[in-house]
């Protein structure tokens, strides 16, 4: 099986499939300093404004920006400057072109580990200070110089572990583009300065006869919680990327090279296309290739998702990273390194995880205005407390501002969609469902009609004997044996199918003499001393042999091969392209979901109608003798009628229809062109993957909705509480320390919920 040369950056979600952006060279950047969806939107906007950029997609989880260029001469420095201009750091990212795929994944993991270690140190520092300060404050323990000690400790926390947050927040505010860091910086600074004023100027903030309390614990606890939340997010995001790491490491590390009859174990990097490799029982197949010696059964579940081992004989294709069964075999390497099926699977998963579904772009737009709105709410709450609140008004106003700013940080909002999509696409890859982009997950859930190609999609793509009809006095074994003797040296697919059927039945046959093939008609020869001829009705009629209508009427869409010996008809064999195993069950399951099923084929009407009947597709929904353009027109007609169409195909002639459909589904054993035009590739080729893709889509979108609920619900409830909206009725307010805890807990809950998708489809 070959996988396509996949485009490394698909059209962004929401763009029409039929009108993709023009292809061009691509640049990948590693971006640091992103923490929320507004960061993503800001960077994408900055990159998109650079002349010569046609598309920019930023992935919050991986910290990568993928940029497609309309001007190949655009220097990468211009892109880096654009990212820096909006307050973030960037550098060119390593790619599998410049380093091995596994080395690239290892480098990314090492980078994430370094970030995690830095966050660990910062969170530990803040936590060591926050715990005693919070406990002493909550227990109202006082001693001489306590507030001064708290002032010094809080200043250290703000100056060391929180420094990056404060600096980034200040820069964003200066650009009039506030982000999550701005909210944290404003909230912690407000709590700190309010407490400093109460410490250094005790009479400045006080109620009647009382000194105003200090809130150093709010500032340090919020910083500690923010850093702890980012630590947990970073660790959880690492788990969300496990699909890529595990896929990249499925392959073998070494290969057994056969040279002059001697096996030499070498690192996999030294294997070249054309090398002969020996694979022992139980070993991983080192790279893609063709079996040249021996026979075995191969477990391809790691790549295709199919659990049943596949029998392999000389000439059959082998996939790297699959597991050899109980036969020692020799293979010839055909694809190595980044060209293997496994490498292209990983590349496609990386590509899909760096794109956006339409729902994610909506969230990005919401997040872009969310922070400014929160700042306005904070200012209004300050004004409300100052005008209408009880004494000490200034203190209460400052605490309300602090709580609003802290509780409203949009970390969870930025993580809600991409985490679910990353985990969903990764899980799909392990199930043998390769998604071209994140938008495919969203489109699959909306499908209402599924259109199938016939040959190679619904059917096996090769003829097989479906019926044997001997004449009176002739046995099936005699009929098949004579036909097999005539066809034993033939390369014609029908002849091969007849020989295979005779062998499968254990029929012993000799080899015909004086065999002569007549193009477009049949074959003649001598079998057992008698003249024999096999072929179509016209071929036999031209030689004076009549064929009864009863035999001609039994083909039912198949192809008849008639046999005559000694001038007498001996019978007929019907051959047809059979449905794939379990195809009928898969289509019945789709029909049970309420999906309408259609069959479009370029084959002759009888064969198409027979396949439709056998597959359970209404004959009214089957069309034959269609050109590729006519297939695409039929798909567009269904869409115009209001259907959301998934087109399933495997050949070059299916590519226009795949591109015209809402969701293109390619069979993994099909052509590169078909897969390149599709949204989903079924690696194993099993049609049950269509239902699995729809189920995965529904599960992922359900997870996204749950995440958005978790991201929004605490804002909807807690922002009014923090602002003091409930105070006149209940006396409730929100302590800044609890506001920070709620913000961190929301982010962690979103990522944790998304990780549940890793168990999708497991029983």
N, C-alpha and C positions, 0 to 999 in steps of 0.2 A: 504494500500500500504506500502510495506517495502522498505527501501532504503538500499543499500549495506554497508557492513563494508568497507569503502573506504580506499585505501592506501594513507597515508598522505604525501607521496612525490613521484610523478610520475617520470618516466624517463625524463630526460631533453630533450627539443625540439631538434629535429634533430636526435635523436637515433631511430633506427628501432623499430617499434612497436612490431615486432615479437621477438625481443631479448632484453628485458628490463634488466636493471642492477639487480643483485641479491638483494633480499630484505634484510633488516637488521634494527637494531634499529636506531632511529633518535634522533638528538639533535637540539634544536632550540636556537639560540643566538640572543640577542638584541645588535645591533652594532650602535655606535654613531660616528659621524665625517665624514660620507659619504656625498659627494656633487655632484658626477658626475659618469659617466659610467666607467671611469678609476679606480675610487675607488672600484667599484663593481668587476671589473676584477682582481684587485690586491688582494682583500680579498679572492675571489674564488680560485685564484692561490695558495695563502698561505695555505688555508684550504685543498686544494686538495693534497698538498705535504706532509701533515701529515700522517705517516704510520697508516693504519687502517681506513682511510676515503675513501669511494667509490664514493661519489658524494657530491658536495656542491653547493647550489643555493642561491645567495644573492639578496634580493629585495631592491632596492634603495628607493622605496616609503614607505614601512613599516619599513625599518631599521632592517629587520630580515634576519638571515642566517639560512637556513635549511640544516643540515648535516646528510647524511646517513653513517652509520658506517659499515665497513666490520669486524671490531674487536669490539665486544660488551664490552670488558674490557677497551677500550680506555678511559682514564679519561678526563672529560670535560675541565680540566685545560690546557691540551695540546692544545685544540682548542682555548681557550682564549689567550694563549700565542702566537699562530700563528697569531691571529688577531692583537694583540698588537705589534707584531714584525714588522708589516707593517704600523704602525702609527695610529691605530684606537683603540677605547675602546670597550670592549664587556663584556657581562655578560649573564648567563643563562636566557632565557626568560621563563616567566610563560606559562603554557599550560592548555588546558581545562581538562587535567587529574588531575591537582593539584588544579584547581579552577574552578568554574562554568563558562560555556560558556559566559553568559552575563557579569559576573564579569571580565572575561578575556578581553572582548571587552571594558568594562568600564575602566579597568586598562590601556589598550593601548591608549584609548582616553585621559585619565588623563596624561599619559606620553607625548602625543603629545601636550596637552594643556600647560604643563610645558615648553616644548621646544619652543612653540609659544610665551609664556610670556617672556622667556629669550630673544628671538629674538626681541620682541617688545621693550624691554628695551634698547637693544643694538642699534637697528635702530633709536629709538627716540634720544638717546644720540648723535649718529653720525649726525642725521638730524638737531638737534638744533645747532650744530657747523657748519655743511655744508651750511645751508641756508644763514646765514649772510656772511660767508667767500666767498661763490660763488657770492652773489649779489654785495658785495663791490668790488670784483675782476672784475666782468663783467662790472660794471659801472665805473671801473677805479678810484674809490674813494681812495684818499691817505691822510694820516695824519701821523704825527711823530710816529714812533714805530709800524706802521701797520704790516710790515713784521715780526717783532719780535713777535707781538701778534698772528699772523697767525701761526708762527712756534710753539708757545706753545700750541695753540688749536689743531693743527694737530697732534702734539706729543701725546696729551691726547687721541685723537681719535684712533691713532695707538696702544697706550698702553693699552686702556681699551676695547672698543667694538671690535676692530680689532685684539686683541691679539691672539685669537684662530686661526684666519686665518693665521696670520704671523707665528706662531709657527708651525702649521700643514704644511704650505707651505715649511718652512725651513727644517723640518724633512724629507719631501718627497724629497726635492732636495738633502739632504745629503745621502739619500738612492739611489740616481740616478734614482728616479722614480717620476719625477715631475707630479703634478696633477693640478686641477683647483686652489686650494689654492696657489700653487707655482706661477701660473700666476698672481693672484691678489697680492700676496706678493711682487713679483718682480716689478710689475707695480707701485704699490703705493709707494714702497720704492724708486724706481728710481725717481718718481716725487718729493717725499719728500726730498731726498738727493740733487737732483739738485737745489731745492728751498733753502735748507739750505746753500749750497755753495754760491748761489747768494746773500743770506741775510748776511751771516757772512763774506764773502770775495767778496765784490761787484765787484772787478776788475777781478775776476777769469773767469766769463762767461759774455761776453758782445760783442755786435756789435760795430762797429766803432763809438765811441762817445756816446754810450748808455749802460746803465746797462741792463743785461739780466733780463727778466721778471721772476717772481716766479710763481709756479704752485701748491701752497698749496691747492687751491680749487679742483684741479684734484684729489689729494690724498684723501681728506675728502669726496668729492662728490662720488667718486668711492666706498669708503668703505660704505657710506650711501646707495648707490644704490644696492650694493651687498647684504647688510643686508636687505634692503627693498625687493629685489627680493627673498631672501630666506624666508622672512616672508610671502610673497604672495604665494610662492611655497608651504610652509608648510601648509598654510591655504587651498590652493587648493588641496593638497594631502589629507588633511583631508576630503574634500568633495568627492574626488575620492574613499575613503573608506566607504562612507555612505551606500553603498549596504550591507556591512557586518553588520554595526551597526543596520541598520533598520531591516535586517533579524533576527538578534539575539534578537531584542526587540519586534518581532511580537507576541511572546508567551504570554500566560496569566501569571499573577503574583500569583494568588490564585486559589484554587480549592474547590469545595463543596463536601466534603467527606460524603458518606452515611454510617452511622453506626447505626445498630439496628433500622432502619427506621427513623433516625433523621439525618438531614443535618448539618454538621459541617464545617465551612469555615476555611481552613488551608493554609499556604504558600505552593506554588507548590513544594518546596524542600522536603516536608514531604510525598508527594504521592509516593507510591510504586506500583510496578507491581502487579496486582491482585485486587487493591482497586476499589470499586465501587464509581463512581462520578456522581453527577447530574449536567446537563448543562441546564440552562434556555434559553428561546428564546432571541436571540440577543447577547448571551455571546460567548466568545471565547472557543473553545474546549481546555481544559487545557493541555492535553498530548495525545500521540497516544493510541488508544484503539479500542474496539469493542462495538458497540451498543447492549445493552441487553434488553432495555425496551423503548417502544415508537417508533415513526417514525417522521422524520423531513426532511428538505432539508438543505444542508450545503453549504455555500459559500467557495469554496476551492481556490479562485483566488489568495490569498496571497501566496499560496504554489505552486500551479500547473499552474497558469496563466489563467485558464479556468474561464470565467466570469459567466457561467450558473450554478446556484446552482444544486448540485447533491442530488437526492433523497436517503435517507438512511432508511433502515429497520433493525430490529434485525438481528445480524450476520454480518452486514456490517462494514467495517473498518472506523475509524475516525482518522483524522490527527490533531495533536496539532497545535494551532494557527489559524485554520480555524474558521469560524463564524457560529454558529448555527442559523437556521432559526426560524420558528414560533412554533416549538414543544419542550416541556420540555421532556428531555430524560435522561436515566441512561446509563452510559457506564462503561466498565471495562478497567482499565488502563493496557496496555500490554508493553509499552516502556516508560521510563521516563528519564529525564536528558539528558545526552550526547548520549543516544541511540535513541532519537526521530528522526523522519524524518527531522524536522526543524534543529536540531543540526547537522545532517549529511550534510544537504544542506550547512549550514554555513561553516562547516569544509571543504567541497569540494571547495567552493568559495575561502576560505583562501588558500587552497592548489594550486588552479589554478592560483591565483594572485601572488604566490611566485615562479612560474616556468617561463621559458623563451621560447618564440617562436624562431624559427631559425633566423628570421629577427632581433630579439633583440640581439642574440649572435653575429651576423655580426656587429651590431652597437658597441657592446662592444669591438670587436677586432679593429675596426676603432678608437675608442676613446683611446685605449691603446697606439696607436702610434701618436695620434693627438697632444698631449701636447709636446712631444719631438720635433715634426716637427715645432710647433709654436715657441719653444725656438730657434731652428735653424734659422727660418725666422726672429725673432727679432734680433739675432746676425748679420745676413746678412744685415738687414736694418741699424743697427748701423754702420757696416763697410762701407756700401754704402754712408751713409750721411757723415761719416768722410772723405772718399776719394774723393767724388764727389760733396757733398752738398755745398751750399753757407754759408757764415758766418752768425751767429755764429754756426759753424759746430757741436761743442760738444753739445750745447744746443739742436739743431735740432735732432741730433742723439739720445740723451737721450729721447726726447719727442716721437720720432718715436718708440723706444723700448717700452716705457711706453704704448703707444696707442695700439701697436700690442699685447702686453701681456694682456691688459685689454679687448680688444674686442674679443679675441679668447677663452675666458673661455668656456669650453664645458658643462656647466650646461644644456643647452637646448638639446644638443645631448644625454646626459644621461637620460633625462626625456622623450624624444620624443616617444619611444616605450612603456616603462612600464606604463606610465600614460594611454595611449589609451587601452592597454590590461587590466589594472585593471578596468577601467570604463566599458569596453566592457564585461568582464566576470561578473561583478556585475550586469549590465543591463540584461544579459542573465539569471542570476539566478532569477531576478524578473519576467522574462517572462516564467519561467518554463523550461529553457534550462541550464542544469548543465554541465559545461565543466570540463573535467578531468584535463586539463592543458592548458596553454596559447597557445601551439602549435596547439591545436584543432581549434582555431579560424583561424589560417593560413591555415590549411589543408582543412577546409570546403569550402573555396573560390575556391579551385582547383578541386573540385569533378566534374567528367564527367559522372559517371555511379552510379546508386543507385540500390542495390540488397536488396530485401525484403524476409524475412521469411513469411510464410502464417499464420499458426494458432497462434492467439494471437498478431500478428503484423499487418497484413492487415485485418485479420478477428477478430471477437469478442472473439473467442476462446471457444465458447459454441454453441451448435446447436440450431436452431430455425426452425419453420415450414415455408417453402417457397412456398408450393403448396398443395392444397387439391383436390384430384381427386376421387369423388364418382362414384360408378357404376350407371347404369341406374335405375331410380326410387328411388335413395337414395339421401337425401340432405346432404350438407356439415355439417350442424349442427348435423344430426344423426350420420354421420361418425365420426366426432370429439368427440361427446358426448360419443359414445360407446367406442372409443379408450381411452378417458380420464378416463372412469370408470374402464377399465382394468388396466391402468397405474397409477391410483391415489395413490397407495401405493408404487410405484416403486422408487428406488433411482438411476435408470439408467438415464444418461443425456438425452437420446432420450425420455424416458417416461416423464421426468420432462418438456421437451420442449412441448410435446403434451398437457399436463395438463395446462401449462402456456398459450398456444394458445387458448384452450377452455375457460379458465377463461377470457382472454383478449376479447374474442368475446361475453362474457356474456352467454355462454351456460351452462345450468343447467344439471348436471349429477349426478347419484347416485354412488354407489360403488359396484364393481363386487364381486361375491361370489366365493369361491373355487379357488381363484387365485393361479396359480403355474407358476413360472418362469422357463424357460428351457434355461440354459446357452448357449450362442452362437446361439440361435435360435429365441426365442420369449417368449410369455406369453399366458396362457390359463385361462379360467374362465367362469363364468355364468353371463350374463347381461340380465336383464329383463326376466329371465326364459329360455333364449336360450344360448346354448353353443357358446362361442366366442373364437377366437384365433387371435393373432396379431404377426407379425414378418416378417422375410425375405421370399423371393420367395421359397427358399429351404425348409424352415420351413413349409410353406403351401403345397408345392408339396408333401412333405413326408406324408401329411395327406389327399392326394387325391384332392387337390383344385388347379385347373389350373389358371394361371394368363395370361391374354391377353398381347401380345407383345406391344400393344399401351400404356398400363400403364407402362410397364417396360422401354419403351423408353423415358418416360417423366421426368426421374430423373435429367438429365443434370448435372451429377457430384455429385448430392446429395445422400442421403440415403433414400431408400423406406421402409416404414412400412406399410405392407398390413393387412387388416382386413377381416375376414370371420366370419359369424354367421350362425348357422343352416346348415353348409356345403356349403354356397354360398358366393362368393366374394362380399364384400360390397364396396370396394374401396381402395385407397392408399393415404398416406400422405408422401410428400417429405420433408425431413429435411436437412438442410445444415448449415454450419458455415458462417453466413452472414458477408459481409464487415463491417468494423467499420463505424460509421456515418462520412460522409464527406471524407472518404478515397479516393473515386474516384476523387473528386474535388482536393484533395491535390496532387494526382499523376498526374492529368491533368496539374496542375500548374507546377510541376517539369518537365514534358515532354515539356511544352511550353518554358522552359528555355533552351531546347536543351539537357537535360540529358537523357541518355538511361536507361530504366527501366527493371529490371530482377526479376524473382521470383524463389526461390530455396526452396524446401519443401521435407519433408520426407513422405508426404501424398500420396495417390493413384493418378494416372495420371488424372482420370476423374475430381476429386475434384480440383486438381491444375489448370488444363486447364480452368475449369469453373470460378475459382477465378480470373485467369489472364484475361479472357475475360471481366468479370464484372469490374475489376479494370482498364482496359485499357492498360494492359501490353501485348506486342506482344507474341503470343503463341510460337514463335520460341525462345523467351527469358525465357520460363518457363521450369523448370525441376522438376521431381517428384521422389519419393522413394530414396532420397539422405540420406546418413549417415552424421553425423556431419563432419567427415573427408572429405567426398566428397564435402560438401558445401564449406569448406575451400579451397579445390583444385580448385573448380570453380571460387572462388574469386581470387585466385592467377593466374589463367589462364587469367582472365580479366585484371589483373594488368600487366601481361607479354605482353598482346596485346596493352599496352599503355594507358589503362584507369586508371583514378584516382577514386578508388572505395569507396563508402560509403555503409556499410552493416548495415541493420536495422533488429534487432531481439529482442526476449524477453525471450528465453528459454536457459536452460543449453546446449541443442544441438546446439545453435547458437554461443556459446562462441568461438569455434575455428575460425569460419568465421569472427566474430567480431574482433578478434585479428589479423587475416590475412589481413583485409582490411586496406586501407589507413586511413579511418575514420570509427570507430565503433559507431553506434547509437543504444542505448538501449531504449526500452519502459519502462517507469517508473513503470508500473504495473507488469513487468516481474521478473525474478529471480535475486537473488543477484549475481550469477556467471556471468550472461549476462551483468549486469551493471558494474561489476568490470572489465570486459574485454573490455569495450567500452570507447570511447573518449567523447561522448556526451550522456546524459540521458534526454529523454523527460519526464519530471515529470508527466505531465497530460496524456501522452500516445497518444495525438493527432498527427497524421502524418503531419499536417500542420506545426508542429515544425521543420521539416527538412528544409523546405523552409525558415522559420524564422532564423534558424541557419546559412544557407548560406547567407542570407541577412545581418545578424549581422556580419558575418565574412567579407563580402565585405565592410561593413560600417567601421569596425574597421581597416582593412588594408588600406582603403582609408584615414582614419584619421591618421594612422601611417605615410603614405607617405606625407600627408600634414605637419605633425609635423617635419619629417625629412627635408622637404623643408624649413620650418621656421627656423630649427636649422642650416642648412648649408648655406642658401642663404646670410645671413648677414655676415657670415665668408668669403664666396667667394668674396663678394663685398667689405667688410670693411677692411679685413686684408691687401689686396694690398693698399687700400687707406691709412690705418694707417702706412704702411711701407714706403709710399712716392712714390709708383709706378706711380701715376698720376701727381706728382708734376712737372716733366719736361714739360708736355704737357698742364696742366691746372692751375698749381700753387696750387692744392688742397692738404691739409693735414687734419688729423683728430685730433681734440683736445682730450686729454686724458679723460676729463670729459664726452664728448659725447660718447667716446668709452665705458666707464663704463655704461652709460645709455643704449646704444644699447645692451650690453651684458645682462643686467637685463631684458630689454623689451623682448628679444628673449625667455628667460626662461618662463616668465609669459605668453607670447602668446602661447607657446607650451602646457602648462597645461590648459589654458583656452580653447583652441581648443579641447583638449581631453575631457573636461567636456561636450561638446556638445553631446557626445554619450549617456548621461543620458536620453535624450529625444527620443532615437531610438525606433521606433515601436509605438509611441503614435500618436493618430490621434486627 
